[in-house]
Amino acid sequence: ECIVEEGFHASLAGSENGSVYGAGIYFAKDAALSHQYAQKAAHMTAQRQGHAPGHASEKECRVFLTRIATGMYTAGHNGMNQSRIDAAGAKGEHFHSLVDNPHNPRI
């Protein structure tokens, strides 16, 4: 509900599902991958609320179909709070996005 009403918040990045490729908002190229993460988040939320496994709230999740502009990207890793400087870019310019694999990004 929060995303629907208020949009994506980078300040909440990593608070629910971790930050394997660095702090930030995660998008997946494949909707099935996003669905897996949404199911995991729904399951974790149901557990935190004290619901038994299989509770109806565990089965409700949302996936958003979005178009994003990644800009220049590079590989990210756990613990990154900021992307590194792009040596081929303008002086002092950081990469705009972090991905799992720069040659064939899925996330």
C-alpha positions, 0 to 999 in steps of 0.5 A: 500500500505504501508504494501505491500511495507514496512511491518508492522510498530509497530511505527504506532500501534494504530494510525488508529484503536485504541489500545483496547488491548494495543499498537501493531500490531493486528492480528485476528484468524478469517478473518471475524473480520479482514475484519470488521476492514479493512472496518472500516479503509477504511471508516475512510480514505474516510471520512478524504479525504472528500469523500461522504459516499459510495464513491468507495475508501470506498469500497476498503480494503485489508486483509492479510493472515499471519502466526505469532508466538505469543510466550507466551501471556497474556491478554492486555488492553487499555493503555498498552505500554508493556506487563507485566513480565511473572512470570513463565518465565525466570527472568525479561522476558516479555510476547511476545504478548497481546490478548483479551482472554488468554483462547481462543484468537481471537485477 
